[in-house]
Amino acid sequence: MKHDVLVIGGGNAALCAALMAREAGASVLLLEAAPRAWRGGNSAHTRNLRCMHDAPQDVLVEAYPEEEFWQDLLKVTSGVTDERLARIAIRASSICRGWMRRHGVNFQPPLSGTLHLARTNAFFMGGGKALVNAYYRSAEDLGVRIRYDAPVDSLELDDGRFVAARIGAERIEARACVVAAGGFESNRAWLREAWGEVNGEWPADNFLIRGTRFNQGVLLRQLIGAGADAVGDPAQAHMVAIDARAPLYDGGICTRVDCVSLGIVLNRNAERFYDEGEDFWPKRYAIWGRLVARQPGQIGYSIIDSKAVGRFMPPVFPGVKAKTLGELARGLGLDEAAMLRTVADFNAACRAGSFDHAVLDDCRTEGLTPPKTHWARPIDTAPYYGYALRPGVTFTYLGLKVDERAAVHFGGKPSRNLFAAGEVMAGNILGKGYTAGVGMSIGTAFGRIAGSAAALVAAPRARQASPHAAV
Ligand SMILES: Cc1cc2nc3c(=O)[nH]c(=O)nc-3n(C[C@H](O)[C@H](O)[C@H](O)COP(=O)(O)OP(=O)(O)OC[C@H]3O[C@@H](n4cnc5c(N)ncnc54)[C@H](O)[C@@H]3O)c2cc1C
């Protein structure tokens, strides 16, 4: 049976594409590599979507205009972004929630202790798991055919035109195809290759993957090999410092360690290596994965005292707790004398100020390298806590180059019927850096665009749903 539109992937971008194509009247088959119980990719781990809005809107307070969103993106990417595509995603984020609601997604204001995002980000009621469940339900109701345990190995192409997908010996034809199969973050061999060998170590061997194990980048690699234009650097990724005890895959949000700005972070030599108070945590949490990745053994230790307790969302595993700093060093396996020296130097360098974690306060160190420029208070009040940290990869940025119709490009020319959405093309907008919630903004915008464009090619007489219309 030949379908109009084949969607490869089973997360947010794939589901948005499948729903839009089906709403436009196309017949749609969605292939999800994971079994049903693990469906939804990294999208199942998410909590929110960054949304532009000019005035308060249900769960979003105040305003977050297009220009501010764009400037935020420009800042975090240091300009390594495609402004045209970025603005498409930004504008789409202001009109997509009515459509999302129609497909069963509900929103809620942020819970206290999240990353202070009440103005900019709409939170999904029940998180990303509820979002993907709602989309799957809606897709089934609309007649989208869904297959689980269906990892596509390769695509058959003819001069940049999609012909068929292959799963083992099986060949699946369609008139158009949307690839929404995520990045390659779950592929440890590829991460190893991308990060290479540094001082006799292979840093990627110590990375943990925060999300799904199914984003192996099989089609990304095949398409680039077949001449699809690529964007982004394979070593760029969203990386967070997470609890070293997190599982290799799917640890999700609860393994993140959020007390970095309230204390100090040491490497395995018990030395500090970066300004823990450089900026507000929501603006800095996504750099700490890379910082830890550059340390010997790719391990760090976040140390706090009892003054920090209650000021951050506790991670799922309790930290090592100790009555003295010496006991804490032993509990973490750090050299006791070295850690006591580092903490003593830090404590001596702290200048008294008025501590306020909600502003860039004046509690800072003096004469210390690296400095701690805000929220620097001596670590002197028992009990003490420590968390071992590992780099946690959220998603990779190497992707397929696309245009405003989400068409994959071959040698600078757009494919007639092959489209890409979500993480697999997010690198067009996120050359580096990250701002919370933009992954889902990009996936929702380009998933909807790709689904509409694929339906238009595959079933030109079908009713066309515009991904740019507010519904
Ligand atoms: C812990 C965590 C928390 C996050 N929180 C947020 C957040 O709150 N807000 C936000 O904006 N972003 C967040 N992100 C990032 C966000 O998850 C991604 O940007 C977004 O989900 C990407 O959607 P996607 O559909 O492209 O990829 P995914 O949701 O990862 O979906 C990819 C799908 O493709 C399937 N697949 C892969 N290869 C194949 C193949 N060969 N054949 C068939 N299927 C295949 C996978 O099984 C999966 O279903 C978070 C990520 C993680 C890991």
The ligand as an SDF file (V2000), in Angstrom:
LIG
                    3D

 53 58  0  0  0  0  0  0  0  0999 V2000
   15.4510   15.3970   29.5680 C   0  0  0  0  0  0  0  0  0  0  0  0
   15.0620   16.3420   28.4710 C   0  0  0  0  0  0  0  0  0  0  0  0
   14.2860   17.4450   28.7570 C   0  0  0  0  0  0  0  0  0  0  0  0
   13.9420   18.3430   27.7540 C   0  0  0  0  0  0  0  0  0  0  0  0
   13.1300   19.3910   28.0660 N   0  0  0  0  0  0  0  0  0  0  0  0
   12.7350   20.2300   27.0990 C   0  0  0  0  0  0  0  0  0  0  0  0
   11.7560   21.2370   27.3640 C   0  0  0  0  0  0  0  0  0  0  0  0
   11.1900   21.3320   28.4590 O   0  0  0  0  0  0  0  0  0  0  0  0
   11.4470   22.0860   26.3410 N   0  0  0  0  0  0  0  0  0  0  0  0
   12.0110   21.9770   25.0950 C   0  0  0  0  0  0  0  0  0  0  0  0
   11.7110   22.7790   24.2290 O   0  0  0  0  0  0  0  0  0  0  0  0
   12.8940   21.0020   24.8120 N   0  0  0  0  0  0  0  0  0  0  0  0
   13.2630   20.1200   25.7700 C   0  0  0  0  0  0  0  0  0  0  0  0
   14.1080   19.1070   25.4550 N   0  0  0  0  0  0  0  0  0  0  0  0
   14.5790   18.9850   24.0630 C   0  0  0  0  0  0  0  0  0  0  0  0
   13.4440   18.3440   23.2570 C   0  0  0  0  0  0  0  0  0  0  0  0
   13.2270   17.0530   23.7580 O   0  0  0  0  0  0  0  0  0  0  0  0
   13.7090   18.2690   21.7840 C   0  0  0  0  0  0  0  0  0  0  0  0
   14.1020   19.4950   21.2610 O   0  0  0  0  0  0  0  0  0  0  0  0
   12.4470   17.8100   21.0450 C   0  0  0  0  0  0  0  0  0  0  0  0
   11.7780   16.8220   21.7560 O   0  0  0  0  0  0  0  0  0  0  0  0
   12.7980   17.2750   19.7030 C   0  0  0  0  0  0  0  0  0  0  0  0
   11.6780   16.6500   19.1320 O   0  0  0  0  0  0  0  0  0  0  0  0
   11.8810   15.6550   17.9480 P   0  0  0  0  0  0  0  0  0  0  0  0
   10.5270   15.1500   17.5990 O   0  0  0  0  0  0  0  0  0  0  0  0
   12.7180   16.2410   16.9050 O   0  0  0  0  0  0  0  0  0  0  0  0
   12.7730   14.4530   18.5580 O   0  0  0  0  0  0  0  0  0  0  0  0
   12.3540   13.2840   19.5310 P   0  0  0  0  0  0  0  0  0  0  0  0
   11.2460   13.6450   20.4200 O   0  0  0  0  0  0  0  0  0  0  0  0
   13.6080   12.7890   20.1770 O   0  0  0  0  0  0  0  0  0  0  0  0
   11.7980   12.1700   18.5460 O   0  0  0  0  0  0  0  0  0  0  0  0
   12.6280   11.4530   17.6580 C   0  0  0  0  0  0  0  0  0  0  0  0
   11.8820   10.1830   17.3280 C   0  0  0  0  0  0  0  0  0  0  0  0
   12.4790    9.5260   16.2320 O   0  0  0  0  0  0  0  0  0  0  0  0
   12.4900    8.1300   16.4800 C   0  0  0  0  0  0  0  0  0  0  0  0
   13.5360    7.5800   15.6140 N   0  0  0  0  0  0  0  0  0  0  0  0
   14.8620    7.7940   15.6670 C   0  0  0  0  0  0  0  0  0  0  0  0
   15.4850    7.1370   14.6590 N   0  0  0  0  0  0  0  0  0  0  0  0
   14.5110    6.5250   13.9440 C   0  0  0  0  0  0  0  0  0  0  0  0
   14.5210    5.6910   12.7860 C   0  0  0  0  0  0  0  0  0  0  0  0
   15.6520    5.3760   12.1470 N   0  0  0  0  0  0  0  0  0  0  0  0
   13.3280    5.1940   12.3420 N   0  0  0  0  0  0  0  0  0  0  0  0
   12.1490    5.4950   12.9750 C   0  0  0  0  0  0  0  0  0  0  0  0
   12.1130    6.2880   14.0760 N   0  0  0  0  0  0  0  0  0  0  0  0
   13.2770    6.7930   14.5450 C   0  0  0  0  0  0  0  0  0  0  0  0
   12.7310    8.0290   17.9580 C   0  0  0  0  0  0  0  0  0  0  0  0
   12.3310    6.7820   18.4690 O   0  0  0  0  0  0  0  0  0  0  0  0
   11.8420    9.1770   18.4710 C   0  0  0  0  0  0  0  0  0  0  0  0
   10.5270    8.7650   18.6240 O   0  0  0  0  0  0  0  0  0  0  0  0
   14.4310   18.1600   26.4330 C   0  0  0  0  0  0  0  0  0  0  0  0
   15.1870   17.0260   26.1220 C   0  0  0  0  0  0  0  0  0  0  0  0
   15.4890   16.1120   27.1300 C   0  0  0  0  0  0  0  0  0  0  0  0
   16.2970   14.8900   26.7850 C   0  0  0  0  0  0  0  0  0  0  0  0
  1  2  1  0
  2  3  1  0
  2 52  2  0
  3  4  2  0
  4  5  1  0
  4 50  1  0
  5  6  2  0
  6  7  1  0
  6 13  1  0
  7  8  2  0
  7  9  1  0
  9 10  1  0
 10 11  2  0
 10 12  1  0
 12 13  2  0
 13 14  1  0
 14 15  1  0
 14 50  1  0
 15 16  1  0
 16 17  1  0
 16 18  1  0
 18 19  1  0
 18 20  1  0
 20 21  1  0
 20 22  1  0
 22 23  1  0
 23 24  1  0
 24 25  2  0
 24 26  1  0
 24 27  1  0
 27 28  1  0
 28 29  2  0
 28 30  1  0
 28 31  1  0
 31 32  1  0
 32 33  1  0
 33 34  1  0
 33 48  1  0
 34 35  1  0
 35 36  1  0
 35 46  1  0
 36 37  1  0
 36 45  1  0
 37 38  2  0
 38 39  1  0
 39 40  1  0
 39 45  2  0
 40 41  1  0
 40 42  2  0
 42 43  1  0
 43 44  2  0
 44 45  1  0
 46 47  1  0
 46 48  1  0
 48 49  1  0
 50 51  2  0
 51 52  1  0
 52 53  1  0
M  END
$$$$
